[in-house]
């Protein structure tokens, strides 16, 4: 990125220490094997979803069957806790498999070099070569991939989950995630990084209405034992704060900085994923406003280039406002929203009882850093045409500026707590009323128009928030 080579030429009063610390931390992150700036234009350090999906489609005839979804779920047996078995592999071309776990369900995580991760053909080939070494049949529904600039930092990790037999009383859901963004104005030792990793791993579980049995399995690494000790202390502090059971399987041991996690949780309700029962005319709610993540990107750019700061001021964006927005985003990324699970659960039928469209949520789907792009994915999942007529933005001035100056590709990218919920109008009103009690800012953004194939009509002015480069590939069908 062009900004990386720049320094402040004429630091303003009070900014000198900040800029010096910023570049000091940038160099420290790079020495630790972590690219602290790559996420800025896309608001995420994960592989582009279109590239990922294209590569997975080409992976065939593997004993590990890939069925990519935004979560994994299975029956919750009364009083039973699933067992997790972790395997880490460092050679993606020829993984050394000393003892294959004979468990039929696994969550899959890759850390891939940026050159491979930007090419679906190369990505498909490395996944195929990795999977061909396995012989026991496994289904993997949750697959995440993060990027690294260091080939020696690549790895694959499988978290096998074994469920027990017993009395079915609900569902256990599982999710894995990596830290999609960091704040490089903070030290690599800051607890914010592991806080974000654990919070993001639990977020999809809240969206599914999980309210009990939360358990986290951190995935982390660092090149020095002292930094590993600091990360472990940060993990202990987070889990103690929220009274969360944690199983620490030690570091990944590739010798470079990394943050991620797997999480599981339970619900005694039916899950809000009745996609086949979504009807024409149902409303689409977002639980929180769009357009929060660009504040993080733009704030970091403000530390990198003094010319950007003057442009902010010329567009009525003060540095104080930008800093406050950044702090609000970091807070949302690092604090679990268990209240979301409570609200979703309230509008789900009890386990084993039928769904009623007049009282229950029909469907949910995560938004977060995908922003408006998530709606296109949702339309394909529903096989329905969706009309979007409202784009409630949290930091509208920042989002417009970031798009106009080509600083981010998708200024609708949102933080944790922003998801789609589909329900009939009366139910939607009740859901929004309950969400507001927990400081969410929900809005109706559109409706399901037809169920005759996927499509997306955006009646709001999307050009103010999405680059012309990203629109054709992400929003067209």
C-alpha positions as CSV (number, residue, x, y, z in Angstrom):
1,X,0.0,0.0,0.0
2,X,1.3,3.4,-1.0
3,X,0.9,4.9,2.5
4,X,3.2,2.4,4.3
5,X,6.4,4.2,3.1
6,X,5.2,7.6,4.4
7,X,5.9,9.5,7.6
8,X,4.6,12.7,9.0
9,X,6.6,15.5,7.5
10,X,5.3,18.2,9.8
11,X,3.8,16.7,12.9
12,X,1.3,18.9,14.6
13,X,1.6,19.7,18.3
14,X,0.7,16.7,20.3
15,X,0.9,14.3,17.4
16,X,4.7,13.6,17.4
17,X,4.7,10.9,20.1
18,X,1.7,9.2,18.5
19,X,3.3,9.1,15.0
20,X,6.6,7.9,16.4
21,X,4.9,5.1,18.4
22,X,2.8,4.2,15.4
23,X,5.7,3.5,13.2
24,X,7.6,1.8,16.0
25,X,4.7,-0.6,16.4
26,X,4.3,-1.2,12.7
27,X,8.0,-2.3,12.5
28,X,7.5,-4.4,15.6
29,X,4.4,-6.2,14.1
30,X,6.3,-6.9,10.9
31,X,9.3,-8.3,12.8
32,X,6.8,-10.6,14.6
33,X,5.6,-11.9,11.2
34,X,2.3,-10.1,11.2
35,X,1.1,-7.7,8.5
36,X,-0.7,-4.9,10.5
37,X,-2.0,-2.9,7.6
38,X,-3.2,-5.3,5.0
39,X,-6.8,-5.2,6.2
40,X,-7.3,-1.5,5.7
41,X,-8.8,-1.3,2.2
42,X,-11.1,-4.4,2.7
43,X,-11.7,-4.0,6.5
44,X,-10.7,-7.7,6.8
45,X,-7.6,-9.8,6.8
46,X,-9.5,-12.9,5.4
47,X,-9.4,-14.2,1.9
48,X,-12.0,-12.7,-0.4
49,X,-15.1,-14.8,-0.2
50,X,-15.6,-15.0,-4.0
51,X,-12.1,-16.4,-4.4
52,X,-12.7,-18.8,-1.5
53,X,-16.0,-20.1,-2.8
54,X,-14.6,-20.5,-6.4
55,X,-11.6,-22.5,-5.1
56,X,-13.7,-24.8,-2.9
57,X,-16.0,-25.7,-5.8
58,X,-13.0,-27.1,-7.6
59,X,-12.0,-29.3,-4.7
60,X,-13.5,-32.7,-5.4
61,X,-13.0,-36.3,-4.4
62,X,-11.6,-35.6,-1.0
63,X,-12.3,-37.7,2.1
64,X,-12.7,-34.4,3.9
65,X,-16.0,-33.2,2.5
66,X,-16.2,-29.4,2.4
67,X,-19.7,-27.9,2.9
68,X,-19.0,-24.2,3.6
69,X,-21.5,-22.5,5.8
70,X,-21.4,-19.6,8.4
71,X,-21.6,-22.1,11.3
72,X,-21.8,-25.7,12.2
73,X,-24.4,-27.3,14.4
74,X,-25.5,-30.6,15.9
75,X,-27.8,-31.9,18.6
76,X,-27.1,-30.9,22.2
77,X,-27.3,-33.9,24.5
78,X,-28.6,-33.1,28.0
79,X,-25.6,-32.5,30.3
80,X,-23.0,-33.5,27.7
81,X,-20.1,-31.3,26.5
82,X,-18.6,-32.1,23.1
83,X,-14.9,-33.1,23.0
84,X,-12.6,-31.1,20.8
85,X,-9.4,-32.6,19.3
86,X,-7.0,-30.2,17.6
87,X,-4.5,-31.0,14.8
88,X,-2.1,-28.5,13.3
89,X,-0.2,-29.0,10.0
90,X,2.7,-26.9,8.8
91,X,3.4,-28.4,5.4
92,X,0.3,-27.7,3.3
93,X,1.7,-29.6,0.2
94,X,2.5,-32.8,2.1
95,X,1.2,-32.7,5.7
96,X,2.7,-35.1,8.1
97,X,-0.2,-37.1,9.6
98,X,1.1,-39.2,12.4
99,X,-2.2,-40.0,14.0
100,X,-5.4,-39.1,12.1
101,X,-8.3,-38.2,14.3
102,X,-11.2,-40.6,13.5
103,X,-13.9,-38.0,14.2
104,X,-16.5,-37.2,11.5
105,X,-16.9,-33.4,12.1
106,X,-14.3,-30.7,12.0
107,X,-13.8,-27.0,11.7
108,X,-11.1,-26.0,9.3
109,X,-8.7,-23.0,9.5
110,X,-6.0,-22.1,7.0
111,X,-3.4,-19.3,7.1
112,X,-2.3,-18.8,3.5
113,X,0.3,-16.7,1.7
114,X,-1.2,-13.6,0.1
115,X,-0.1,-14.7,-3.4
116,X,-2.0,-18.0,-3.1
117,X,-5.0,-16.4,-1.4
118,X,-5.6,-13.9,-4.2
119,X,-5.8,-16.6,-6.9
120,X,-8.6,-19.1,-6.8
121,X,-6.7,-21.6,-9.0
122,X,-3.6,-21.6,-6.8
123,X,-5.8,-21.7,-3.7
124,X,-7.8,-24.6,-5.0
125,X,-4.7,-26.5,-5.8
126,X,-3.1,-26.1,-2.4
127,X,-6.3,-27.1,-0.6
128,X,-6.6,-30.2,-2.9
129,X,-3.0,-31.2,-2.2
130,X,-3.5,-30.8,1.5
131,X,-6.8,-32.7,1.8
132,X,-5.6,-35.7,-0.3
133,X,-3.4,-36.9,2.5
134,X,-6.3,-37.7,4.8
135,X,-8.1,-41.0,4.7
136,X,-10.8,-40.9,7.4
137,X,-14.1,-39.3,6.1
138,X,-14.8,-36.0,7.7
139,X,-17.4,-33.2,7.1
140,X,-16.2,-29.6,7.5
141,X,-18.9,-26.9,7.3
142,X,-17.0,-24.0,8.8
143,X,-13.9,-23.0,6.9
144,X,-12.0,-19.8,7.5
145,X,-8.8,-18.5,5.8
146,X,-6.6,-15.7,6.8
147,X,-3.7,-14.2,4.9
148,X,0.0,-13.8,5.7
149,X,3.0,-12.3,3.8
150,X,5.3,-14.9,5.2
151,X,5.2,-18.4,3.6
152,X,6.8,-19.9,6.7
153,X,3.8,-18.7,8.7
154,X,1.4,-20.8,6.7
155,X,-0.5,-23.6,8.5
156,X,-3.7,-25.6,8.5
157,X,-5.7,-26.4,11.7
158,X,-8.5,-28.8,12.2
159,X,-10.6,-28.7,15.3
160,X,-12.4,-32.1,15.4
161,X,-15.6,-32.1,17.4
162,X,-17.0,-35.3,18.9
163,X,-20.5,-35.2,20.2
164,X,-21.9,-37.7,22.7
165,X,-25.0,-39.9,22.7
166,X,-27.8,-39.0,25.0
167,X,-31.1,-37.2,25.4
168,X,-31.6,-34.5,22.7
169,X,-32.6,-31.2,24.3
170,X,-31.4,-28.6,21.8
171,X,-28.5,-27.7,19.6
172,X,-24.8,-27.2,20.1
173,X,-23.3,-24.8,17.6
174,X,-19.6,-24.3,16.7
175,X,-17.8,-21.5,15.0
176,X,-14.2,-20.5,14.3
177,X,-12.7,-17.2,13.4
178,X,-9.5,-15.2,13.1
179,X,-8.8,-11.6,14.1
180,X,-9.8,-9.8,10.9
181,X,-8.4,-6.4,12.0
182,X,-6.0,-5.0,14.6
183,X,-5.2,-1.6,15.9
184,X,-1.6,-1.0,15.1
185,X,-1.5,2.1,17.2
186,X,-1.5,-0.4,20.2
187,X,1.3,-2.7,21.2
188,X,1.4,-6.3,20.0
189,X,1.1,-7.1,23.7
190,X,-2.3,-5.4,23.9
191,X,-5.2,-7.5,25.1
192,X,-7.4,-6.0,22.4
193,X,-6.1,-8.5,19.8
194,X,-7.0,-11.7,21.7
195,X,-10.2,-10.1,22.9
196,X,-11.3,-9.5,19.3
197,X,-10.4,-13.1,18.4
198,X,-12.6,-14.6,21.1
199,X,-15.4,-12.2,20.6
200,X,-15.6,-12.9,16.9
201,X,-15.6,-16.6,17.4
202,X,-18.7,-16.4,19.7
203,X,-20.6,-13.8,17.6
204,X,-22.3,-16.3,15.2
205,X,-23.3,-18.4,18.2
206,X,-25.2,-15.4,19.6
207,X,-26.9,-14.9,16.3
208,X,-28.1,-18.5,16.4
209,X,-29.8,-17.8,19.7
210,X,-27.3,-19.7,21.9
211,X,-27.6,-18.7,25.6
212,X,-25.6,-21.3,27.5
213,X,-22.7,-23.6,27.4
214,X,-20.3,-21.1,25.9
215,X,-16.7,-22.5,25.7
216,X,-13.7,-21.1,23.9
217,X,-10.6,-22.7,22.4
218,X,-8.1,-20.0,21.6
219,X,-5.8,-20.3,18.5
220,X,-2.7,-18.1,18.9
221,X,1.0,-17.8,18.2
222,X,4.0,-15.6,18.7
223,X,7.8,-15.9,18.1
224,X,8.9,-15.3,21.7
225,X,8.0,-17.0,24.9
226,X,7.5,-13.7,26.7
227,X,4.9,-12.6,24.2
228,X,3.2,-16.0,24.4
229,X,3.0,-15.6,28.2
230,X,1.4,-12.1,27.7
231,X,-1.2,-13.5,25.3
232,X,-2.1,-16.3,27.8
233,X,-2.5,-13.7,30.5
234,X,-4.8,-11.7,28.2
235,X,-6.8,-14.8,27.4
236,X,-7.2,-15.6,31.1
237,X,-8.3,-12.0,31.9
238,X,-10.9,-12.1,29.1
239,X,-12.4,-15.4,30.1
240,X,-12.4,-14.6,33.8
241,X,-14.2,-11.3,33.0
242,X,-17.0,-13.1,31.2
243,X,-16.9,-16.3,33.3
244,X,-16.1,-18.4,30.2
245,X,-14.7,-21.9,30.3
246,X,-11.5,-22.0,28.2
247,X,-9.4,-24.9,26.9
248,X,-5.9,-23.8,26.0
249,X,-4.3,-26.2,23.5
250,X,-1.0,-24.2,23.6
251,X,0.3,-22.1,20.7
252,X,0.2,-23.0,17.0
253,X,4.0,-23.0,17.0
254,X,4.8,-21.5,13.6
255,X,6.7,-18.7,15.2
256,X,4.8,-15.6,14.0
257,X,2.0,-13.5,15.6
258,X,-1.5,-14.9,15.2
259,X,-4.9,-14.6,16.9
260,X,-8.0,-16.8,16.3
261,X,-10.4,-19.0,18.2
262,X,-13.0,-21.7,18.1
263,X,-16.1,-21.5,20.2
264,X,-19.1,-23.6,21.0
265,X,-22.4,-22.9,22.8
266,X,-25.9,-24.3,23.3
267,X,-29.5,-23.4,22.7
268,X,-32.7,-25.2,24.0
269,X,-34.6,-23.7,21.1
270,X,-35.1,-24.4,17.5
271,X,-32.6,-22.5,15.4
272,X,-33.6,-19.4,13.4
273,X,-32.5,-20.8,10.0
274,X,-35.9,-21.7,8.4
275,X,-34.6,-20.5,5.0
276,X,-37.1,-22.5,3.1
277,X,-40.0,-20.9,5.0
278,X,-39.0,-17.3,4.3
279,X,-42.0,-15.7,2.5
280,X,-42.5,-12.9,0.1
281,X,-43.2,-9.6,1.9
282,X,-41.2,-10.5,5.1
283,X,-39.1,-7.7,6.4
284,X,-35.4,-7.7,6.7
285,X,-34.0,-6.1,9.8
286,X,-30.4,-5.3,10.5
287,X,-29.7,-5.4,14.2
288,X,-27.1,-2.6,14.2
289,X,-26.1,0.1,11.7
290,X,-23.8,-0.4,8.8
291,X,-20.7,1.6,8.1
292,X,-18.7,1.3,11.3
293,X,-15.5,-0.4,10.1
294,X,-14.3,2.4,7.7
295,X,-13.7,4.5,10.8
296,X,-10.9,2.1,11.8
297,X,-9.4,2.1,8.3
298,X,-9.5,5.9,8.0
299,X,-8.1,6.5,11.5
300,X,-5.1,4.3,10.7
301,X,-4.5,6.1,7.5
302,X,-4.6,9.3,9.4
303,X,-1.6,8.1,11.4
304,X,0.3,7.3,8.2
305,X,-0.2,10.3,6.0
306,X,-0.5,13.9,7.2
307,X,-2.2,14.9,3.9
308,X,-5.1,12.7,4.8
309,X,-5.7,14.6,8.0
310,X,-6.1,17.9,6.1
311,X,-8.5,16.2,3.8
312,X,-10.6,15.0,6.8
313,X,-10.8,18.5,8.1
314,X,-11.8,19.9,4.7
315,X,-14.7,17.3,4.7
316,X,-15.9,18.3,8.2
317,X,-14.3,15.3,9.9
318,X,-12.3,16.3,12.9
319,X,-9.5,14.1,14.2
320,X,-11.3,14.0,17.6
321,X,-14.5,12.7,16.0
322,X,-12.5,10.1,14.0
323,X,-10.7,9.0,17.2
324,X,-13.9,8.6,19.1
325,X,-15.4,6.6,16.2
326,X,-12.4,4.3,16.2
327,X,-12.6,3.7,19.9
328,X,-16.3,2.9,19.6
329,X,-15.6,0.3,16.9
330,X,-12.8,-1.3,18.9
331,X,-15.1,-1.5,21.9
332,X,-17.8,-3.3,19.8
333,X,-15.2,-5.7,18.3
334,X,-13.9,-6.8,21.7
335,X,-17.0,-7.1,23.9
336,X,-19.3,-10.2,23.4
337,X,-22.9,-9.4,22.6
338,X,-24.6,-12.1,24.7
339,X,-27.7,-9.9,24.7
340,X,-28.2,-10.6,21.0
341,X,-28.5,-14.3,21.8
342,X,-31.1,-13.6,24.4
343,X,-33.3,-11.6,22.0
344,X,-32.9,-14.1,19.1
345,X,-33.7,-17.0,21.5
346,X,-36.9,-15.2,22.6
347,X,-38.3,-15.4,19.1
348,X,-37.4,-19.0,18.4
349,X,-39.7,-22.0,19.1
350,X,-38.8,-24.4,21.9
351,X,-36.8,-27.4,20.8
352,X,-38.9,-29.9,19.0
353,X,-41.9,-27.6,18.5
354,X,-43.1,-26.1,15.2
355,X,-42.1,-22.8,13.8
356,X,-44.9,-20.2,13.6
357,X,-44.3,-17.2,11.3
358,X,-46.7,-15.0,13.4
359,X,-44.5,-15.3,16.5
360,X,-41.0,-16.5,15.4
361,X,-38.0,-15.3,13.5
362,X,-37.8,-17.0,10.1
363,X,-34.1,-16.6,9.4
364,X,-30.9,-14.8,10.4
365,X,-27.6,-14.2,8.5
366,X,-24.4,-12.5,9.6
367,X,-23.4,-9.1,8.1
368,X,-20.4,-7.7,10.0
369,X,-17.5,-6.8,7.7
370,X,-19.3,-7.9,4.5
371,X,-21.7,-5.0,4.9
372,X,-24.1,-4.8,2.0
373,X,-22.3,-7.6,0.2
374,X,-23.8,-10.0,2.8
375,X,-27.3,-9.2,1.4
376,X,-26.2,-10.6,-2.0
377,X,-25.0,-13.8,-0.3
378,X,-28.2,-14.0,1.6
379,X,-30.3,-13.7,-1.6
380,X,-28.5,-16.6,-3.1
381,X,-29.0,-18.7,0.1
382,X,-32.7,-17.9,0.1
383,X,-33.0,-18.3,-3.7
384,X,-35.1,-15.1,-3.5
385,X,-35.1,-11.5,-4.7
386,X,-34.4,-9.0,-2.0
387,X,-35.2,-5.3,-2.2
388,X,-33.0,-2.9,-0.1
389,X,-34.5,0.6,0.3
390,X,-32.7,1.8,3.4
391,X,-29.0,1.9,4.3
392,X,-28.6,3.2,7.9
393,X,-25.0,4.2,8.3
394,X,-23.3,4.7,11.7
395,X,-20.6,7.1,10.6
396,X,-22.0,8.4,7.3
397,X,-19.5,11.3,6.8
398,X,-16.5,8.9,7.3
399,X,-18.0,6.3,5.0
400,X,-18.7,8.7,2.2
401,X,-15.2,10.2,2.5
402,X,-13.6,6.8,2.5
403,X,-15.5,5.8,-0.7
404,X,-14.9,9.1,-2.5
405,X,-11.1,9.0,-1.8
406,X,-10.9,5.3,-2.7
407,X,-9.6,4.4,0.8
408,X,-11.9,1.4,1.3
409,X,-13.7,-0.9,-1.2
410,X,-16.9,-1.3,0.9
411,X,-17.8,1.5,3.3
412,X,-20.9,-0.4,4.5
413,X,-18.6,-2.8,6.4
414,X,-20.0,-3.2,9.9
415,X,-18.8,-4.4,13.3
416,X,-19.9,-7.2,15.6
417,X,-23.6,-7.0,16.4
418,X,-24.7,-6.2,12.8
419,X,-26.8,-9.0,11.3
420,X,-29.9,-9.6,9.2
421,X,-33.1,-10.9,10.8
422,X,-36.1,-11.9,8.7
423,X,-39.6,-11.9,10.1
424,X,-43.2,-10.8,9.5
425,X,-43.8,-7.1,10.2
426,X,-45.4,-7.5,13.6
427,X,-42.7,-9.8,14.8
428,X,-40.0,-7.5,13.3
429,X,-41.3,-4.6,15.3
430,X,-41.2,-6.5,18.6
431,X,-37.6,-7.8,17.8
432,X,-36.4,-4.2,17.2
433,X,-38.0,-3.0,20.4
434,X,-36.2,-5.7,22.4
435,X,-32.9,-5.0,20.6
436,X,-33.1,-1.3,21.5
437,X,-33.2,-2.2,25.2
438,X,-29.7,-3.6,24.8
439,X,-28.3,-0.4,23.0
440,X,-28.6,-1.9,19.5
441,X,-29.7,0.4,16.7
442,X,-31.9,-1.8,14.6
443,X,-33.6,-0.8,11.3
444,X,-35.7,-2.3,8.6
445,X,-33.6,-2.2,5.5
446,X,-35.8,-3.9,3.0
447,X,-38.0,-6.9,2.3
448,X,-38.2,-10.3,0.4
449,X,-39.8,-9.5,-2.9
450,X,-39.9,-12.8,-4.8
451,X,-38.9,-16.4,-4.3
452,X,-38.3,-17.2,-8.0
453,X,-34.5,-17.2,-7.9
454,X,-31.8,-15.0,-6.4
455,X,-31.7,-11.2,-7.1
456,X,-30.9,-8.0,-5.4
457,X,-32.4,-4.6,-6.0
458,X,-30.9,-1.7,-4.1
459,X,-33.1,1.4,-4.2
460,X,-30.8,3.4,-1.8
461,X,-27.8,5.3,-3.1
462,X,-25.2,2.6,-2.9
463,X,-22.6,4.5,-5.0
464,X,-21.8,6.7,-2.0
465,X,-20.5,3.7,-0.1
466,X,-19.2,1.0,-2.5
467,X,-16.4,1.4,-5.0
468,X,-17.1,1.0,-8.7
469,X,-14.5,-1.8,-8.8
470,X,-16.2,-3.9,-6.1
471,X,-19.9,-3.5,-7.2
472,X,-20.0,-5.6,-10.4
473,X,-18.4,-8.6,-8.8
474,X,-20.1,-8.4,-5.4
475,X,-23.6,-7.1,-6.0
476,X,-24.6,-8.3,-9.5
477,X,-26.2,-11.7,-10.3
